[in-house]
Amino acid sequence: MPVARFKFTSEFLLDAFRHHQRQHSAARFMALAHRFSIGLCVVMGTVMLLMREWETALFFLVLVLILVSMLLLQIEEWVIRRQFRKSPFRDEDLTIEITEECYRGRSATQDARFQWPLFTRVVHFRDGFLLYQGPSLYYWLPSSVFEGEADIAELEALLRAKIANHRVIEPCARAHEGTGG
């Protein structure tokens, strides 16, 4: 039975959020849009130099576009951190047990069991798994929180057996790969 143990911190939550964003097709579009907007700002800056009467307006517009495009992700992460401070689960030590029957999460304040039919899909990453209940409720299981390679292999087999909808973003890494453990 794979068992994961970790502290539920804002950084853990942000890691889950980043993985959710990374696998989402809209995130890839937004990354392209971000690159396009920076390119557009460079072009607009060049035009600004050529059109002296619009210099101030174009400079301000270019500056705003650059700042907003650079800060969007940081603003979103700041909001997540700020909201997490009020969470009753903040900084709790969690234990997740994955069995043939269910996904079970335990801490000092909770003991939750989720039967496998509740999970609608799983996304495999190099460094862990996102388990979804519907389109936007997800649970992040990084490989690093499991005890060893055997747990990761067993977890992957259980997820494939219990959740029909799979998406592989990156091939699965083995436990503690790249962490020196």
C-alpha positions in Angstrom: 0.0 0.0 0.0 1.6 3.3 -1.1 1.8 5.8 1.8 2.7 9.5 1.4 3.6 11.8 4.3 4.1 15.5 4.0 3.4 18.9 5.5 0.5 20.8 3.8 2.2 24.2 3.2 1.5 27.1 0.9 4.5 25.9 -1.2 3.0 22.4 -1.5 -0.3 24.0 -2.6 1.5 26.3 -5.1 3.3 23.2 -6.5 0.0 21.5 -7.1 -1.4 24.7 -8.7 1.6 25.0 -11.1 1.2 21.4 -12.2 -2.5 21.9 -12.8 -1.7 25.0 -14.8 1.1 23.3 -16.7 -1.1 20.4 -18.0 -4.0 22.6 -18.9 -4.3 23.5 -22.6 -5.2 27.1 -21.7 -1.9 27.4 -19.8 0.1 26.6 -22.9 -2.0 29.2 -24.8 -1.4 31.7 -22.1 2.4 31.1 -22.3 2.3 31.7 -26.0 0.1 34.8 -25.5 2.6 36.1 -22.9 5.5 35.6 -25.4 3.5 37.3 -28.1 2.6 40.3 -25.9 6.3 40.8 -25.1 7.1 40.7 -28.8 4.3 43.1 -29.4 5.7 45.4 -26.7 9.1 45.4 -28.4 7.6 46.3 -31.7 5.4 49.0 -30.1 8.5 50.4 -28.4 10.3 50.6 -31.7 7.3 52.3 -33.3 7.2 54.7 -30.4 10.7 55.9 -31.2 9.6 56.5 -34.8 6.4 58.4 -34.0 7.5 61.2 -31.7 4.0 62.6 -31.2 2.7 59.4 -29.6 5.9 58.9 -27.6 4.4 59.3 -24.1 1.2 57.3 -24.7 3.0 54.5 -26.4 5.7 54.4 -23.7 3.1 54.2 -21.0 1.1 51.5 -22.9 4.3 49.4 -23.4 5.3 49.8 -19.8 1.9 48.7 -18.6 1.8 45.7 -20.9 5.2 44.5 -19.9 4.5 44.9 -16.1 1.1 43.3 -16.3 2.4 40.3 -18.4 5.3 39.8 -16.0 3.3 40.0 -12.8 0.2 38.0 -13.6 1.5 34.7 -12.3 3.1 36.3 -9.3 -0.2 38.1 -8.4 -2.1 34.8 -8.7 0.4 33.0 -6.5 0.3 35.9 -4.0 -3.5 35.5 -3.8 -3.2 31.7 -3.2 -0.7 32.2 -0.4 -2.8 34.9 1.2 -6.0 32.8 1.1 -4.1 29.8 2.4 -3.1 31.6 5.6 -6.7 31.3 6.7 -7.0 27.5 5.9 -7.7 25.2 8.9 -5.4 22.7 7.2 -2.4 25.1 7.0 0.9 23.4 7.9 -0.7 20.2 8.9 1.1 16.9 8.7 -0.8 14.7 6.3 -0.7 11.0 5.6 -2.2 9.7 2.4 -2.9 6.0 2.0 -3.7 4.5 -1.4 -5.4 1.2 -1.3 -7.4 -1.0 -3.7 -10.6 0.3 -1.9 -9.9 4.0 -1.6 -7.8 7.1 -1.3 -7.5 8.1 2.4 -6.2 11.3 3.8 -5.5 11.8 7.5 -4.2 14.6 9.7 -4.9 15.9 13.2 -8.1 17.5 12.0 -9.4 15.2 9.3 -9.9 11.6 8.2 -11.3 11.6 4.7 -11.9 8.5 2.5 -12.6 8.8 -1.2 -13.8 5.8 -3.2 -12.2 5.4 -6.6 -15.3 6.2 -8.7 -15.1 9.8 -7.3 -11.9 10.4 -9.4 -12.6 11.4 -13.0 -9.0 11.4 -14.3 -5.4 11.3 -13.4 -2.5 13.3 -15.0 1.0 11.8 -14.8 4.0 14.1 -14.5 7.7 13.3 -14.2 7.6 14.2 -10.5 4.1 13.1 -9.5 0.4 12.7 -10.2 -2.7 15.0 -10.2 -5.9 13.2 -9.3 -9.0 15.0 -10.4 -12.6 15.0 -9.1 -14.3 16.9 -11.9 -12.7 19.6 -13.9 -11.0 21.7 -11.3 -10.8 19.9 -7.9 -7.5 18.0 -7.8 -5.1 16.3 -5.4 -1.3 16.5 -5.9 0.8 13.5 -5.1 4.5 14.3 -5.7 6.8 11.3 -6.1 9.1 12.8 -3.4 6.5 12.2 -0.6 6.5 8.4 -1.0 9.0 6.1 0.7 10.5 4.5 -2.3 10.4 3.2 -5.8 8.2 0.3 -4.9 5.5 2.8 -3.6 5.7 4.8 -6.9 5.3 1.7 -9.1 2.4 0.4 -7.0 0.7 3.8 -7.0 1.0 4.1 -10.8 -0.4 0.6 -11.2 -3.3 1.3 -8.8 -4.1 4.6 -10.6 -4.2 2.9 -14.0 -6.4 0.1 -12.6 -8.8 2.4 -10.8 -9.1 5.6 -12.9 -10.0 5.2 -16.5 -9.1 8.6 -17.9 -5.3 9.0 -18.0 -3.1 11.7 -19.5 0.7 11.5 -19.5 2.4 14.9 -19.6 5.8 13.5 -18.8 6.9 9.9 -18.1 6.8 9.0 -14.4 10.0 9.5 -12.4 10.9 7.2 -9.7 10.9 8.2 -6.0 13.3 10.9 -4.9 14.8 11.3 -8.4 16.8 14.4 -8.5 16.4 15.1 -4.8 19.4 13.3 -3.6 17.3 10.9 -1.6 
